[in-house]
Amino acid sequence: MTTNKPKTFWIAAITTIVIIGAAFGYTKIADKKSLASTEDCTDTAPENTNSPFELTVENKNNKPGNTPEGMVWIPGGEFSMGSNVEDESLCSVKGVTSDANPIHRVYVDGFWMDKTEVTNKQFAEFVKATGYITYAEKKPTREEFPDAPEENLIAGSVVFKPTPSKVALNDFLQWWSYEQGADWRHPTGANSSIVGKDNYPVVQIAYQDALAYAKWAGKRLPTEAEWEFAARGGKTGNLYAWGNTLKVKGKFQANIYEGTFPVADGDTGEDGYAGIAPTAQYTPNPYGLYDVGGNVWEWVSDWYSRDYYQTLADANTVARNPQGPLEYSDSTDPYTPKRVHRGGSFLCTDQYCTRYMVGTRGKGEANSPANHVGFRCVK
């Protein structure tokens, strides 16, 4: 927390909502692997000779005539959705990616998708045209937090704050802070800026902010099924959007966290960037999409349900254009409704959170922006 305001229960509550919903790496066991370095971990999934993934079958010759600016055509089709990786990270705690299985068959129609995450420049154009004020820019209300002291009802958001030294990865509040003045123009606090960063992904975006932009742009947010079909790029069962190894010819393919997490200056920037990167700095996937792994998390339209994939699999048929569950459901956190995030972020690391793996999922409370959460649109 910052030193210019006291720690209050409501700030801690907001932080908890955001971090559980957006960081997705709550490691319950601190052991030697919790403090491992990137070099200590395996970057490929174990071989599975009985793969549950069936062949992706793309639609053919269904592309409309005119390509909207900044978008690519995703043909749609039938594919195997989900992940059979057991770990949050390939060298870490077992079982916490269970919400991404069982793998099940899904069909989606074709659609257009933004090549990149929505940028600061694009979001600024929206704000200039509409006067829109994001959730993080608004002062919390007495109705939202009836017991909070008035001096703590201040606009702001959650920001990653690295630790001075190595820590056990069993308490995420060690590296997150609620910062006064943090918003899309000031991603890490009131003294930060996006000047000169027009082509960086906009962050500190709550779910309703993403919806508002999409409506203005004549677009919408993707469903989770659409997002994963697009991210897989027509390939079957790959671990990552770019293949089955973390590096290709010795080079990282996404902006993630290399080094010792979450230590100050711990991100070595071996992938070219320590922290957030501009959009489109890495090779696109086969559909021409950039940054569908790493950089910033992306909102999708589905409510989060831990058991939704099981429900679809139990129907024993191909789910056609699934829109997600009708309501939020999560026995591990039943009282804070969340939407699904996809893609991981620049804070994802093989020590703690490998949700840049293409079939894995994240979740976030709708009113919980953070400095590693953005979005892209479809139509």
C-alpha positions in Angstrom: 0.0 0.0 0.0 1.1 3.6 -0.5 2.2 5.5 2.6 -0.1 8.5 2.1 -3.3 6.6 3.2 -4.0 4.0 5.8 -4.6 0.4 5.1 -8.4 -0.2 5.3 -10.4 -3.4 4.9 -12.1 -2.2 1.8 -8.8 -1.5 0.0 -7.7 -4.9 0.9 -11.0 -6.3 -0.3 -10.6 -4.6 -3.7 -7.0 -5.8 -3.9 -8.1 -9.3 -3.2 -10.9 -9.2 -5.8 -8.5 -7.9 -8.4 -5.6 -10.2 -7.7 -7.5 -13.4 -7.3 -9.4 -12.4 -10.5 -6.5 -11.1 -12.6 -3.2 -12.5 -11.4 -4.4 -16.1 -11.2 -1.4 -17.6 -9.6 -2.3 -18.1 -6.0 0.3 -20.6 -5.0 -0.9 -22.3 -1.8 2.4 -24.1 -1.1 5.7 -22.3 -0.7 8.6 -24.6 -1.5 11.9 -24.6 -3.3 10.1 -24.5 -6.7 8.3 -21.4 -5.6 11.5 -19.5 -5.7 12.9 -21.2 -8.8 14.4 -19.3 -11.7 13.2 -19.6 -15.3 16.2 -21.9 -16.1 15.0 -24.4 -13.5 11.7 -25.1 -15.2 10.7 -27.3 -18.2 9.1 -25.4 -21.0 7.3 -28.3 -22.7 4.3 -30.3 -21.7 4.9 -34.0 -20.9 4.1 -36.2 -23.9 0.7 -37.7 -23.9 0.3 -40.6 -26.4 -3.4 -40.6 -25.8 -4.1 -37.0 -26.5 -7.7 -35.8 -25.9 -7.3 -33.2 -28.6 -9.1 -34.0 -31.9 -8.3 -32.4 -35.2 -9.3 -28.8 -35.8 -11.6 -28.5 -38.8 -11.7 -24.9 -40.2 -14.6 -23.5 -42.2 -13.5 -22.8 -45.8 -14.2 -20.0 -48.2 -16.5 -18.1 -45.9 -14.5 -14.8 -45.7 -16.6 -11.7 -46.3 -15.4 -9.3 -49.0 -14.2 -6.2 -47.0 -11.7 -6.4 -44.2 -12.3 -3.8 -41.4 -9.2 -1.7 -40.6 -6.9 -3.4 -38.0 -8.8 -6.7 -38.0 -8.3 -10.2 -39.4 -10.7 -12.9 -40.5 -11.1 -15.9 -38.2 -12.8 -18.6 -40.3 -14.4 -20.5 -37.4 -15.0 -24.2 -37.3 -14.8 -27.1 -34.9 -12.0 -27.7 -32.4 -11.0 -29.2 -29.1 -11.1 -26.5 -26.4 -9.3 -26.4 -23.1 -6.0 -27.7 -21.6 -4.8 -30.9 -20.1 -1.8 -29.4 -18.4 -2.1 -30.2 -14.7 -0.1 -27.3 -13.2 -0.5 -23.6 -12.8 3.1 -23.6 -14.0 4.9 -26.5 -15.6 7.2 -26.8 -12.6 4.8 -25.8 -9.8 1.6 -26.6 -8.0 -0.6 -29.5 -9.3 -4.2 -29.2 -10.0 -5.0 -25.5 -10.1 -5.7 -25.4 -13.9 -8.5 -27.9 -13.4 -11.0 -25.3 -14.6 -9.6 -25.7 -18.1 -10.7 -29.3 -18.4 -12.1 -31.6 -19.6 -11.2 -30.8 -23.2 -14.4 -30.7 -25.2 -15.5 -30.1 -28.8 -16.8 -26.7 -29.8 -17.9 -25.1 -33.0 -17.8 -21.3 -33.7 -18.9 -19.3 -36.7 -16.4 -17.1 -38.5 -15.8 -13.5 -37.3 -13.4 -10.6 -37.5 -11.0 -9.9 -34.7 -8.6 -7.1 -33.8 -5.1 -7.9 -34.8 -3.8 -6.4 -31.5 -5.0 -5.5 -28.1 -6.8 -2.1 -28.1 -4.1 0.5 -27.8 -3.8 3.7 -25.8 -4.2 5.7 -29.0 -7.4 3.9 -29.9 -8.9 4.2 -26.4 -7.9 7.9 -26.3 -9.9 8.5 -29.6 -12.9 6.8 -27.9 -12.6 9.0 -24.8 -12.2 12.2 -26.9 -15.3 11.4 -29.0 -17.5 10.4 -26.1 -16.2 12.0 -22.9 -16.2 8.5 -21.3 -14.8 8.2 -17.8 -13.4 4.8 -16.8 -14.2 2.9 -13.6 -10.7 3.6 -12.1 -11.2 7.3 -12.6 -14.4 7.5 -10.6 -14.4 8.0 -6.8 -15.8 5.0 -5.0 -19.3 5.7 -3.6 -20.7 5.5 -0.1 -23.2 2.9 -1.5 -20.4 0.7 -2.7 -18.4 0.9 0.6 -20.8 2.0 3.4 -18.3 1.4 6.2 -15.2 3.0 4.6 -13.9 6.3 6.1 -14.5 9.2 3.7 -10.8 9.9 3.4 -10.4 6.5 1.8 -13.0 6.9 -0.9 -10.5 7.9 -3.5 -10.2 7.1 -7.2 -7.5 4.6 -8.1 -6.7 1.1 -9.0 -4.4 -1.9 -8.4 -0.8 -1.8 -9.4 2.0 -4.4 -9.4 4.6 -3.4 -6.9 7.7 -5.7 -6.9 9.3 -6.8 -3.6 12.7 -5.7 -2.4 13.9 -9.3 -2.2 12.8 -12.9 -2.8 9.6 -13.9 -1.1 7.6 -17.1 -0.7 4.8 -17.0 -3.3 2.0 -17.8 -0.9 0.7 -14.2 -0.4 0.0 -12.1 -3.5 -0.7 -9.0 -1.4 3.1 -8.7 -1.0 3.3 -7.4 -4.6 0.1 -5.6 -5.3 -1.0 -2.2 -4.1 -4.1 0.0 -4.4 -2.7 3.3 -5.9 -4.5 6.6 -5.8 -4.7 8.1 -9.3 -3.9 4.9 -11.2 -6.0 4.7 -14.3 -5.7 4.2 -18.1 -3.7 7.5 -18.5 -1.6 6.8 -15.4 -1.2 3.0 -15.4 1.0 2.6 -12.4 -0.1 5.6 -10.4 -0.7 9.4 -10.5 2.9 10.2 -11.4 3.0 7.7 -14.4 2.1 8.5 -17.9 1.3 7.0 -21.3 2.9 9.9 -23.2 4.9 8.4 -26.1 3.1 5.1 -25.7 0.3 5.3 -28.2 0.9 1.8 -29.5 1.0 0.1 -26.1 -2.1 -1.8 -25.0 -4.5 0.2 -22.9 -4.7 -1.1 -19.3 -6.5 -0.3 -16.1 -9.7 -1.3 -18.0 -12.7 -2.7 -16.1 -15.1 -5.0 -17.9 -17.7 -2.2 -18.4 -15.0 0.0 -19.9 -14.2 -2.6 -22.5 -17.9 -3.0 -23.3 -18.3 0.7 -23.8 -15.4 1.0 -26.2 -16.6 -2.0 -28.2 -20.1 -0.6 -28.6 -18.7 2.7 -29.7 -16.4 1.0 -32.2 -19.3 -1.1 -33.6 -17.8 -4.3 -32.3 -18.2 -6.5 -29.2 -16.0 -8.6 -26.9 -15.3 -12.2 -28.0 -16.8 -15.2 -26.3 -14.3 -17.4 -24.6 -14.7 -20.0 -27.3 -14.1 -17.5 -30.1 -11.0 -16.2 -28.3 -9.5 -19.7 -27.9 -10.3 -20.8 -31.5 -8.7 -17.6 -32.8 -5.6 -17.9 -30.5 -5.0 -21.5 -31.6 -4.7 -20.3 -35.2 -6.1 -23.5 -36.7 -3.6 -25.7 -34.9 -4.6 -28.7 -32.8 -3.8 -29.0 -29.1 -0.7 -26.9 -29.0 0.6 -25.8 -25.6 1.2 -22.2 -26.7 -0.3 -20.1 -29.5 3.1 -20.5 -31.3 3.8 -24.2 -30.8 4.8 -26.5 -28.0 8.0 -25.0 -26.7 8.3 -21.7 -24.8 11.2 -20.6 -27.1 11.5 -21.0 -30.9 15.1 -21.2 -32.1 16.2 -19.9 -28.8 13.9 -16.8 -28.8 10.9 -16.0 -26.7 7.7 -15.6 -28.6 5.7 -13.5 -26.1 6.2 -10.8 -23.5 6.2 -12.7 -20.2 8.3 -12.5 -17.0 11.8 -14.0 -17.1 13.9 -14.0 -14.0 13.0 -14.0 -10.3 9.4 -13.1 -9.6 8.3 -10.7 -8.0 11.5 -9.0 -7.1 12.4 -5.4 -8.1 14.3 -5.5 -11.4 13.8 -9.3 -11.3 12.4 -9.4 -14.8 15.5 -9.8 -17.0 13.7 -8.7 -20.1 15.2 -11.6 -22.1 12.1 -11.5 -24.4 13.0 -7.9 -25.2 10.9 -6.1 -22.6 11.0 -5.8 -18.9 7.4 -4.9 -18.1 4.6 -4.1 -20.6 5.5 -4.0 -24.3 4.1 -2.2 -27.3 1.7 -4.3 -29.4 2.8 -6.4 -32.3 6.4 -7.0 -31.3 6.4 -10.7 -31.8 5.5 -13.1 -34.6 1.8 -13.3 -35.1 -0.1 -16.6 -34.9 -1.3 -18.2 -38.2 -4.4 -16.1 -38.3 -2.4 -12.9 -38.0 -3.1 -12.1 -34.3 -0.5 -10.6 -32.1 0.0 -11.1 -28.3 -2.6 -13.8 -27.7 0.0 -15.0 -25.2 1.5 -12.6 -22.7 1.6 -8.8 -22.6 -1.8 -8.1 -21.0 -4.8 -10.1 -20.0 -7.9 -9.8 -22.2 -11.5 -9.6 -21.1 -14.0 -11.9 -22.9 -17.7 -11.8 -22.5 -18.4 -15.1 -20.6 -19.3 -15.3 -17.0 -16.7 -17.5 -15.2 -17.8 -20.9 -14.0 -15.3 -23.4 -12.7 -17.4 -26.3 -13.9 -18.6 -24.9 -17.2 -16.3 -27.1 -19.3 -17.6 -30.2 -17.5 -21.2 -29.1 -18.2 -20.4 -28.8 -22.0 -18.5 -32.2 -22.0 -21.4 -33.9 -20.2 -23.8 -32.9 -23.0 -21.8 -35.3 -25.2 -22.3 -33.2 -28.3 -20.4 -30.4 -30.1 -21.2 -27.1 -28.4 -22.2 -24.6 -31.1 -21.2 -20.9 -30.5 -21.3 -21.3 -26.7 -21.9 -18.0 -24.9 -20.7 -19.1 -21.5 -22.8 -20.0 -18.4 -25.9 -18.0 -17.5 -24.3 -16.9 -14.3 -21.1 -16.9 -12.3 -20.2 -20.0 -10.3 -17.1 -20.8 -8.4 -17.1 -22.8 -5.1 -13.7 -21.3 -4.2 -15.0 -17.8 -4.2 -18.8 -17.9 -4.4 -19.6 -14.3 -3.5 -17.7 -12.2 -6.1 -19.0 -12.6 -9.6 -16.3 -12.6 -12.3 -15.9 -12.7 -16.0 -13.3 -14.7 -17.9 -9.9 -13.3 -18.8 -7.6 -14.9 -21.4 -4.0 -14.8 -22.6 -1.9 -14.1 -19.6 0.3 -11.0 -19.1 3.8 -9.6 -18.8 3.7 -10.7 -15.2 3.1 -14.4 -16.0 6.1 -16.6 -15.2 6.8 -20.3 -15.1 7.5 -19.9 -11.4 4.0 -18.7 -10.6 1.5 -18.3 -13.4 1.7 -19.8 -16.9 -1.7 -18.7 -18.1 -0.1 -17.7 -21.4 -0.7 -21.4 -22.2 -3.3 -21.1 -24.9 -6.0 -23.4 -23.4 -5.9 -22.0 -19.8 -8.2 -19.5 -18.2 -8.3 -16.5 -15.9 -11.1 -14.6 -14.2 -11.7 -11.0 -13.0 -14.4 -9.1 -11.1 -16.0 -6.7 -13.5 -15.1 -3.6 -11.5 -11.5 -4.6 -11.1 -9.1 -3.0 -13.5 -5.3 -3.5 -13.0 -2.1 -2.5 -14.8 -1.9 -5.8 -16.7 -5.5 -6.1 -17.9 -6.7 -4.9 -21.3 -8.9 -6.3 -24.2 -9.5 -6.7 -27.9 -12.7 -6.8 -29.9 -14.5 -8.8 -32.6 -17.3 -8.3 -35.0 
